[in-house]
Structures are given as structure tokens and as C-alpha cells.
Amino acid sequence: MNTATTPPEPAGFETIVLDTDPADRVATITLNRPESLNAFDRTMCEEMTRAWQLIKADDSVRAVVLRAAGTRAFSSGLDIKKSYGQPNGVWHHEDPGEALSPKWQKMWKPVVCAVQGMCTAGGFYFVNEADVVICSRDATFFDSHVSAGLVSALEPIGLRRRIGLAETLRIALMGNDERVCADTALRIGLVTEVVAADHLWTRAHEIAATIAAKPATATQGTVKAIWESLDKPYRAALDQGLIYTRLGNPIGKQELADDPQPVREFRIR
């Protein structure tokens, strides 16, 4: 599937496309503002929140692909040409990342993020809380905030949990003057796989479908345990993880017995 393809808009969404594949148990969200480099505005934030809730409630979906239409950019972050419409009080301002994030929405189904072209500034919101991130060979990652005289804070806080302090600081402080290419993104752990642009969407779906074939309780419990551990001391995280295994394992084993999957030939990565 070519990343240049722009899918039709379904009723109810203006800025994204939500599709489901019942056969593979995969839902696909496509950021669909290529003319604006897939920048998000308040409408997209509200629609992303709604999409995560719809996916969360749909038991036929076991994994998600998050991708973007067009070839120039995965996302350029917040659309600065439009007002986001923050509340008046300075202490009541909202972080758009809360609306864009599956984890803020307590949606624990695994998310595979497929990045092509530019990913900058608020575009990291999407990457930071995905479970598997892959990119095309033309992908570049950078943070434009400081070059525009803006404090780079929210996105790097999430990014640091993926790639560590040193690489996060370099990306945040270099601004527009340095871009992380696909090979460097792979080396520093920002992505786990680099593919040709015309194979990006297909490969993302393959990964999501492979995950979706496994018992839902097992995969969602795994996602929940790992992400929640990031906010806890080590021993507290282990204690909570043990509880999750005791809760989830009997259910997951029964799901596997009820819906056995053929043994797949493993691949080497």
C-alpha cells in the first residue's frame, strides 16, 4: 500500500479516517490533513479522542495502525495557522497530547505507528505513546520549538522515556538545524524498523495483524503493565505486574483455547 494514497473520509470525521479490518482484527487511523502536513487542530484532537474510545469499545479490534496520508509529512505538530482555543485562565490550559494519546484514554490495545516524511514538534505526541514505531527511509524527526522561540517541554518529556536523556536533549535543543534520519532513528531506538516508503503501510498492518492474532487479554495486559510501570518505582511496578499476570493469564489462556491460532513461522529481525 503506497503512503501517497489518500483514503476517502468516512461520515463523522473531518480530519482523520477510521477503518476496521474484521478479518485481521485491526483498526487503522489515518491522519488526513496532508495539505497542512497533517498538523493537528482542536478538531483533530477531539476526533482522535473519539476514535480511541470507539476502538476501545470495539471487541472485534485487537490492534491499531496509526498512519498519515500524503508523502511530505507524518505530522508537523500543532497547526499554528489556526487558534487551538485554550481556556482563558493560564492555569487551565490543556495539553493537546492528552486528547491524542491512547494511553490518556486508557486504551490499551497495541498501537503500531507508521511514520513517513517529517515528524516534528507535536508530531512526537503520536510517536511517544505508540507501542511499535516503524518508519520509511525518507522519514526525518526533529523538534522545531526552540527555533521558533518556544520552550520544548511536553513532547520531549514523552520522548525521553523512549530514547533516553542524551538523545532527547539533542533533538530538543538543535531545533530546525538538525534532523534525525531513519537510520539514526533506528540506532537510537526511536523506531524499530525502517522500510521502503511504498511498503510502509503494508508492513505496519502486518505487524498489527500479527499482534492481533494473539489473545486480546494477554496483549492488552502486557501493554498496560509496561506503560504503567514507567510511572512507578521498580518494586512497585513488579508488584502490580504480578497482580496483572494473576488476573489476565487465566482469561488469556481460555481465549487461546477458544480461538487457537496456527503456528506461524518466525522471522528474524
C-alpha positions as CSV (number, residue, x, y, z in Angstrom):
1,M,0.0,0.0,0.0
2,N,1.5,3.3,-1.0
3,T,1.8,6.1,1.5
4,A,0.8,8.6,-1.2
5,T,-2.7,7.2,-1.1
6,T,-5.3,9.5,0.4
7,P,-8.3,7.4,1.6
8,P,-11.9,8.7,1.4
9,E,-13.3,10.4,4.5
10,P,-16.0,8.4,6.3
11,A,-19.0,10.1,7.7
12,G,-18.4,11.7,11.1
13,F,-14.8,12.6,10.8
14,E,-13.2,15.6,9.1
15,T,-9.5,15.3,9.9
16,I,-8.9,11.5,10.2
17,V,-10.1,8.3,8.7
18,L,-11.0,5.3,10.8
19,D,-11.2,1.9,9.2
20,T,-11.5,-1.6,10.6
21,D,-10.5,-4.9,9.1
22,P,-12.6,-7.6,10.9
23,A,-10.6,-10.4,9.3
24,D,-7.4,-9.2,10.8
25,R,-8.9,-7.6,13.9
26,V,-7.0,-4.4,13.1
27,A,-8.3,-0.8,13.2
28,T,-6.5,1.9,11.2
29,I,-6.4,5.6,12.0
30,T,-5.1,7.8,9.2
31,L,-4.3,11.4,9.9
32,N,-5.9,13.0,6.9
33,R,-4.8,16.7,6.6
34,P,-1.9,16.2,4.1
35,E,-2.4,19.7,2.7
36,S,-1.5,21.0,6.2
37,L,1.3,18.5,6.7
38,N,-1.1,16.5,8.9
39,A,-0.9,19.2,11.6
40,F,-3.5,18.7,14.4
41,D,-6.0,21.3,15.3
42,R,-8.7,21.1,18.0
43,T,-11.0,19.2,15.6
44,M,-8.4,16.5,15.1
45,C,-7.7,16.3,18.8
46,E,-11.4,15.8,19.5
47,E,-11.7,13.3,16.7
48,M,-8.7,11.3,17.9
49,T,-10.2,11.1,21.4
50,R,-13.4,9.8,19.9
51,A,-11.6,7.3,17.7
52,W,-9.7,5.9,20.6
53,Q,-12.9,5.5,22.6
54,L,-14.6,3.8,19.6
55,I,-11.7,1.4,19.2
56,K,-11.5,0.8,23.0
57,A,-15.2,-0.3,23.0
58,D,-15.0,-2.5,19.9
59,D,-14.2,-6.0,21.0
60,S,-13.5,-7.1,17.4
61,V,-10.4,-4.9,17.3
62,R,-7.3,-6.2,18.9
63,A,-4.6,-3.9,17.5
64,V,-4.3,-0.5,15.8
65,V,-2.3,1.1,13.0
66,L,-1.7,4.8,13.2
67,R,-0.5,6.4,9.9
68,A,-0.8,9.6,7.9
69,A,-1.9,10.5,4.4
70,G,0.4,12.1,1.9
71,T,4.2,11.8,1.4
72,R,5.7,15.1,2.8
73,A,4.9,14.7,6.5
74,F,3.6,12.3,9.1
75,S,2.8,15.3,11.3
76,S,4.1,18.8,11.7
77,G,2.5,19.1,15.2
78,L,0.1,21.8,16.2
79,D,-1.5,23.8,13.3
80,I,-0.1,27.3,14.1
81,K,-2.3,28.8,11.4
82,K,-5.4,28.2,13.5
83,S,-6.4,29.0,17.0
84,Y,-6.4,26.0,19.3
85,G,-8.8,27.7,21.6
86,Q,-7.3,27.3,25.0
87,P,-9.3,28.3,28.1
88,N,-8.8,31.8,29.3
89,G,-7.1,31.1,32.6
90,V,-3.4,30.4,32.3
91,W,-3.7,27.6,34.8
92,H,-6.5,25.9,32.8
93,H,-4.6,25.4,29.6
94,E,-4.8,21.9,28.1
95,D,-2.1,19.7,26.8
96,P,-3.3,18.5,23.3
97,G,-1.3,15.3,23.9
98,E,-4.0,14.1,26.3
99,A,-6.6,14.1,23.5
100,L,-4.2,12.5,21.0
101,S,-2.9,9.8,23.3
102,P,-4.4,6.3,23.5
103,K,-2.8,5.9,27.0
104,W,-4.5,9.0,28.4
105,Q,-7.7,7.5,27.1
106,K,-6.9,4.2,28.9
107,M,-7.0,2.4,25.5
108,W,-4.5,-0.5,26.0
109,K,-4.9,-2.2,22.6
110,P,-1.4,-2.2,20.9
111,V,-0.7,0.7,18.6
112,V,1.7,0.4,15.6
113,C,2.8,3.8,14.3
114,A,4.0,4.2,10.7
115,V,6.0,7.4,10.0
116,Q,6.9,8.8,6.7
117,G,8.3,12.2,5.8
118,M,8.7,14.8,8.5
119,C,7.7,14.2,12.1
120,T,8.3,17.4,14.2
121,A,7.2,19.2,17.3
122,G,3.7,17.9,18.4
123,G,4.1,15.1,15.9
124,F,6.0,13.4,18.6
125,Y,2.8,13.1,20.6
126,F,1.8,10.3,18.3
127,V,5.1,8.5,18.3
128,N,5.7,8.8,22.1
129,E,2.7,6.7,23.1
130,A,2.7,4.2,20.3
131,D,3.8,0.6,21.2
132,V,5.7,-0.2,18.0
133,V,7.1,2.6,15.7
134,I,8.4,2.0,12.2
135,C,9.3,4.5,9.5
136,S,10.1,4.8,5.9
137,R,13.6,5.5,4.6
138,D,12.6,9.1,3.9
139,A,11.4,9.8,7.4
140,T,13.1,12.6,9.4
141,F,12.5,13.6,13.1
142,F,13.2,17.0,14.6
143,D,11.8,19.4,17.2
144,S,11.2,22.9,15.9
145,H,10.1,24.6,19.1
146,V,13.3,26.3,20.2
147,S,14.0,27.6,16.7
148,A,10.6,29.4,17.0
149,G,11.5,30.8,20.4
150,L,9.3,28.3,22.2
151,V,10.1,26.1,25.2
152,S,10.2,22.4,24.2
153,A,8.8,20.6,27.2
154,L,5.8,18.4,26.8
155,E,6.9,16.3,23.7
156,P,10.5,15.7,25.0
157,I,9.2,14.5,28.3
158,G,7.4,11.7,26.5
159,L,10.3,11.2,24.1
160,R,12.8,10.8,26.9
161,R,11.0,7.6,28.0
162,R,11.7,6.1,24.6
163,I,15.2,7.2,23.7
164,G,16.8,8.5,26.9
165,L,18.0,11.8,28.1
166,A,21.0,12.5,25.9
167,E,19.3,11.9,22.6
168,T,16.1,13.8,23.7
169,L,18.1,16.8,24.8
170,R,20.0,16.9,21.4
171,I,16.8,16.7,19.4
172,A,15.1,19.3,21.6
173,L,18.0,21.8,21.6
174,M,19.1,21.5,18.0
175,G,15.7,22.7,16.7
176,N,15.5,23.0,12.9
177,D,19.2,22.8,12.5
178,E,19.5,19.0,12.7
179,R,17.2,16.2,11.6
180,V,17.3,12.6,12.7
181,C,17.2,10.4,9.6
182,A,15.7,6.9,9.5
183,D,19.0,5.1,10.1
184,T,19.8,7.2,13.2
185,A,16.2,6.8,14.5
186,L,16.7,3.0,14.3
187,R,20.1,3.3,16.0
188,I,18.8,5.3,19.0
189,G,15.7,3.2,19.4
190,L,13.1,5.8,18.2
191,V,11.9,3.3,15.7
192,T,12.3,-0.5,15.5
193,E,12.3,-1.0,11.7
194,V,12.9,1.0,8.5
195,V,11.2,0.1,5.3
196,A,10.7,1.4,1.8
197,A,8.1,4.1,1.6
198,D,5.8,2.0,-0.7
199,H,5.9,-0.8,1.9
200,L,5.3,1.3,5.0
201,W,1.5,0.9,5.3
202,T,1.6,-2.8,4.4
203,R,4.4,-3.6,6.9
204,A,2.6,-1.7,9.7
205,H,-0.6,-3.7,9.0
206,E,1.4,-7.0,9.0
207,I,2.8,-6.2,12.4
208,A,-0.5,-5.1,13.8
209,A,-2.2,-8.2,12.4
210,T,0.4,-10.5,13.9
211,I,-0.2,-8.9,17.3
212,A,-3.9,-9.0,16.9
213,A,-3.9,-12.8,16.3
214,K,-2.8,-13.3,19.9
215,P,-5.3,-13.4,22.8
216,A,-6.5,-9.8,23.5
217,T,-6.3,-10.1,27.3
218,A,-2.6,-11.1,27.0
219,T,-1.6,-8.3,24.6
220,Q,-3.6,-5.5,26.3
221,G,-2.5,-6.6,29.8
222,T,1.1,-6.5,28.6
223,V,0.7,-3.0,27.2
224,K,-1.0,-1.8,30.4
225,A,1.6,-3.3,32.7
226,I,4.6,-2.0,30.8
227,W,3.3,1.5,30.3
228,E,2.1,1.9,33.9
229,S,5.5,0.7,35.2
230,L,7.1,3.8,33.8
231,D,5.3,5.9,36.4
232,K,6.2,3.7,39.4
233,P,9.3,2.7,41.4
234,Y,10.8,-0.6,40.2
235,R,9.5,-2.8,43.1
236,A,6.0,-1.3,43.0
237,A,5.9,-1.9,39.2
238,L,6.8,-5.6,39.7
239,D,4.2,-6.0,42.4
240,Q,1.5,-4.5,40.2
241,G,2.7,-6.5,37.2
242,L,2.3,-9.7,39.3
243,I,-1.3,-8.8,40.0
244,Y,-1.9,-8.3,36.3
245,T,-0.5,-11.8,35.5
246,R,-2.8,-13.4,38.0
247,L,-5.8,-11.5,36.7
248,G,-5.1,-11.8,33.0
249,N,-3.4,-15.2,32.5
250,P,-6.4,-17.4,33.1
251,I,-8.5,-15.3,30.8
252,G,-5.9,-15.1,28.1
253,K,-5.3,-18.9,28.2
254,Q,-9.0,-19.5,27.8
255,E,-9.2,-17.1,24.9
256,L,-6.4,-19.0,23.2
257,A,-8.2,-22.3,23.8
258,D,-11.4,-20.9,22.4
259,D,-9.7,-19.4,19.3
260,P,-6.5,-21.4,18.7
261,Q,-4.1,-19.8,16.1
262,P,-1.9,-21.8,13.6
263,V,1.7,-21.9,14.5
264,R,3.5,-19.2,12.4
265,E,7.0,-19.5,11.0
266,F,9.0,-17.0,12.9
267,R,11.0,-14.2,11.2
268,I,14.4,-12.9,12.1
269,R,14.6,-9.1,12.7
